[in-house]
C-alpha cells in the first residue's frame, strides 16, 4: 500500500482523477477473504462517489445516484471501521514513528530555547486511529445539496473570495 502511495505522488494532476479506480487492483488479495471484500467494497464506493461528484454536468438522475452512492459509502466506511480498524495490530510504521520523534525533538528544542518545559504527549506509539468523526467525512453527505444549489464542483472556487481577504490583511 505504501509503495502505491509513493508512486502516486509522482503522477501529474491529469492522472489524479483515476487514482481511486487504479487503487482497487493494488489492494486485491492483500487481506484475508472477509477483510478483502470489505476493503474492495470501500474502494469501489469511494471511486463511484468520486466519479459522480466530479461530473461536469448533473441532472436529477445523476444526483439521485450520488445520494445513493453516498449512503452506500457511509455504510462501507462504518463497516470498514468496525471490522478492520479496531484490530490491535494496526499502527504506525517505524518510519512514521522516527519522523514523529524527530519532529517532537525539534519542537522540544524550540520550547527549551524559550524556557518552556517539553510538551506532554500521550499515546505516541499506540494504534493509529481511524475516525469517522472528521469534517471531511461529515461533508461527504453535503455534496448533493451543494451541487443542486451552486452547480458542479468545477464551476466555482474559493479563490475569488479568499484572495481579496488575503490582500486586505496586508493593508
Secondary structure, 3 states (H helix, E strand, C coil): CHHHHHHHCCCCHHHHHHHHHHHHHHHCCCCCHHHHHHHHHHHHHHHHHHHHHCCCCCCHHHHHHHHHHHHHHHHHHHHHHHHHHCCCCCCCCHHHHHHHHHHHHHHHHHHHHCCCCCCCCCCCCCCCCCCCCCHHHHHHHHHHHHHHHHCCCCCCCCHHHHHHHHHHCCC
